[in-house]
């Protein structure tokens, strides 16, 4: 297999059969040693985070498969901390789609004049460009369409998929008494051009709380995947 991309939290390899292998790492995003799923830099390394992220991701992808929600997931190998997925092309140079159920993090930093910490939000969806140099700026539907990154119809599909997927995750967490505050997702096009969920769904790209206390990514993975 051939490495095609060395990412912050995963390395990407091309397999001989045309599929893709994701190697999960123990690095998580954040700043100054503090985890932040919305950050665009690696903030810290948590031993075991890669395997925990893969197990949790696999759990959620299997749930989405049951509901016929399109993803790139094929299979996972927990011992090797790898996931085999379908190849995908990204929108532009990559988008991140965040679904927010409560006001916190970068949302609060931007809109704190009008929002309070923990204020309830109704599955609020925002899209940001993957652009480290410009600190991953938010972008609107109109701008995405005018810049040729995706069509207005694709945006509508992307938004609805985000809401559907995020609520599946939210409902699974509720079973364990955990509340999802926000989650970051990524999407791409499959070979036929249809939109599907790519990347991962793990503690490293969401904020979750239990009884008002923030749950670290590794802890979240252990709670959700415990037998």
SULJONOR-V148521 format. One record per residue. N is the residue number from 0. SS is DSSP state (h for helix, s for strand, l for the rest). PHI is phi in degrees with one decimal (none if undefined). NEAR is the number of other C-alpha atoms within 8 Angstrom. Layout:
BEGIN
N:SS:PHI:NEAR ; N:SS:PHI:NEAR
END
This chain:
BEGIN
0:l:none:6 ; 1:s:-122.0:6 ; 2:s:-70.6:9 ; 3:s:-113.4:7 ; 4:s:-161.8:7 ; 5:s:-105.5:8 ; 6:l:-94.7:7 ; 7:l:-68.4:10 ; 8:l:-118.0:12 ; 9:s:-149.2:10 ; 10:s:-105.2:13 ; 11:s:-117.9:13 ; 12:s:-124.8:13 ; 13:s:-95.8:12 ; 14:l:-91.9:10 ; 15:l:-63.3:6 ; 16:l:-83.1:4 ; 17:l:96.0:7 ; 18:l:-79.6:11 ; 19:s:-125.9:12 ; 20:s:-112.0:12 ; 21:s:-104.9:12 ; 22:s:-103.6:12 ; 23:s:-77.7:13 ; 24:l:-111.1:11 ; 25:l:-89.8:12 ; 26:s:-86.0:13 ; 27:s:-129.0:15 ; 28:s:-78.9:17 ; 29:s:167.5:16 ; 30:s:-140.6:12 ; 31:l:53.9:5 ; 32:l:78.7:7 ; 33:s:-113.9:8 ; 34:s:-63.1:10 ; 35:l:-150.3:10 ; 36:l:-62.5:13 ; 37:l:-90.0:10 ; 38:l:-74.9:9 ; 39:l:-111.2:9 ; 40:l:-132.9:8 ; 41:s:-75.1:13 ; 42:s:-100.4:14 ; 43:s:-166.1:12 ; 44:s:-114.6:9 ; 45:l:-118.5:9 ; 46:l:-58.5:6 ; 47:l:90.0:8 ; 48:h:-64.2:14 ; 49:h:-62.5:13 ; 50:h:-67.0:13 ; 51:h:-61.9:12 ; 52:h:-64.1:17 ; 53:h:-66.4:16 ; 54:h:-62.7:11 ; 55:h:-68.7:14 ; 56:h:-58.2:11 ; 57:h:-61.7:10 ; 58:h:-55.9:9 ; 59:h:-69.9:10 ; 60:h:-63.4:11 ; 61:h:-64.5:8 ; 62:h:-63.6:9 ; 63:h:-66.3:13 ; 64:h:-61.3:10 ; 65:h:-60.7:7 ; 66:l:-95.8:6 ; 67:l:59.9:6 ; 68:l:-90.5:10 ; 69:l:-69.5:9 ; 70:s:-137.8:10 ; 71:l:-90.1:12 ; 72:s:-67.4:10 ; 73:s:-116.7:8 ; 74:s:-159.6:8 ; 75:s:-136.6:10 ; 76:s:-127.0:8 ; 77:l:-67.5:9 ; 78:l:-66.3:6 ; 79:l:-91.5:6 ; 80:l:47.7:13 ; 81:s:-128.1:13 ; 82:s:-132.4:13 ; 83:s:-93.4:12 ; 84:s:-136.8:12 ; 85:l:-73.9:10 ; 86:l:-68.8:10 ; 87:l:-146.1:10 ; 88:s:-108.0:7 ; 89:s:-90.7:10 ; 90:l:-83.7:11 ; 91:l:60.2:6 ; 92:l:-104.5:7 ; 93:l:117.4:8 ; 94:s:-123.2:13 ; 95:s:-119.5:12 ; 96:s:-116.6:13 ; 97:s:-110.7:13 ; 98:s:-111.7:14 ; 99:s:-116.3:13 ; 100:s:-104.9:12 ; 101:s:-143.8:11 ; 102:l:-78.9:15 ; 103:l:-163.9:10 ; 104:h:59.1:8 ; 105:h:-66.3:7 ; 106:h:-61.4:9 ; 107:h:-69.6:12 ; 108:h:-64.4:8 ; 109:h:-81.5:6 ; 110:h:-114.9:8 ; 111:l:-61.0:9 ; 112:l:-68.3:4 ; 113:l:-118.6:5 ; 114:l:-116.8:9 ; 115:l:-111.4:8 ; 116:l:-54.6:8 ; 117:l:81.1:7 ; 118:l:-60.3:8 ; 119:s:-69.4:7 ; 120:s:-125.2:9 ; 121:s:-95.8:6 ; 122:s:46.0:8 ; 123:s:-70.5:9 ; 124:s:-107.2:11 ; 125:s:-134.2:10 ; 126:s:-114.9:11 ; 127:s:-124.4:11 ; 128:s:-81.4:12 ; 129:l:-75.2:10 ; 130:l:-155.1:8 ; 131:h:-57.4:7 ; 132:h:-61.7:5 ; 133:h:-109.8:6 ; 134:l:58.9:7 ; 135:l:47.7:11 ; 136:l:-68.2:9 ; 137:s:-65.6:8 ; 138:s:-141.7:10 ; 139:l:-89.9:8 ; 140:h:-57.3:8 ; 141:h:-63.0:7 ; 142:h:-65.4:8 ; 143:h:-59.6:12 ; 144:h:-69.5:11 ; 145:h:-65.7:7 ; 146:l:-87.0:6 ; 147:l:75.2:7 ; 148:l:-80.9:9 ; 149:l:-156.8:9 ; 150:l:-83.1:9 ; 151:h:-61.3:9 ; 152:h:-67.2:6 ; 153:h:-65.0:9 ; 154:h:-61.2:10 ; 155:h:-60.5:8 ; 156:h:-65.8:9 ; 157:h:-60.4:10 ; 158:h:-64.8:9 ; 159:h:-66.5:8 ; 160:h:-60.6:9 ; 161:h:-60.7:13 ; 162:h:-63.9:11 ; 163:h:-62.2:8 ; 164:h:-65.4:10 ; 165:h:-62.3:10 ; 166:h:-74.9:8 ; 167:h:-62.5:10 ; 168:h:-62.1:10 ; 169:h:-57.3:10 ; 170:h:-65.9:8 ; 171:h:-66.2:8 ; 172:h:-67.1:12 ; 173:h:-58.7:9 ; 174:h:-56.6:7 ; 175:l:-95.1:8 ; 176:l:74.6:7 ; 177:l:-111.6:11 ; 178:s:-107.1:10 ; 179:s:-86.5:13 ; 180:s:-89.0:13 ; 181:s:-157.9:12 ; 182:s:-148.4:13 ; 183:s:-110.7:12 ; 184:s:-121.8:14 ; 185:s:-132.1:11 ; 186:s:-131.5:15 ; 187:s:-151.8:12 ; 188:s:-103.7:13 ; 189:l:-82.2:13 ; 190:l:-61.6:7 ; 191:l:-90.5:5 ; 192:l:93.3:6 ; 193:l:-77.3:7 ; 194:s:-81.4:12 ; 195:s:-141.7:12 ; 196:s:-71.6:11 ; 197:s:-126.0:12 ; 198:l:69.5:7 ; 199:l:-138.9:9 ; 200:l:-131.9:12 ; 201:l:-139.7:13 ; 202:h:-61.8:14 ; 203:h:-76.0:10 ; 204:h:-128.3:11 ; 205:s:-150.5:12 ; 206:s:-113.8:12 ; 207:s:-133.1:13 ; 208:s:-132.3:12 ; 209:s:-129.8:10 ; 210:l:53.6:5 ; 211:l:81.3:5 ; 212:s:-104.1:6 ; 213:s:-65.4:8 ; 214:l:-105.3:10 ; 215:l:-62.9:7 ; 216:h:-52.7:11 ; 217:h:-64.5:12 ; 218:h:-64.7:8 ; 219:h:-60.2:11 ; 220:h:-60.1:14 ; 221:h:-66.0:9 ; 222:h:-63.5:8 ; 223:h:-75.6:9 ; 224:h:-107.5:9 ; 225:l:-65.0:5 ; 226:l:-71.8:2
END
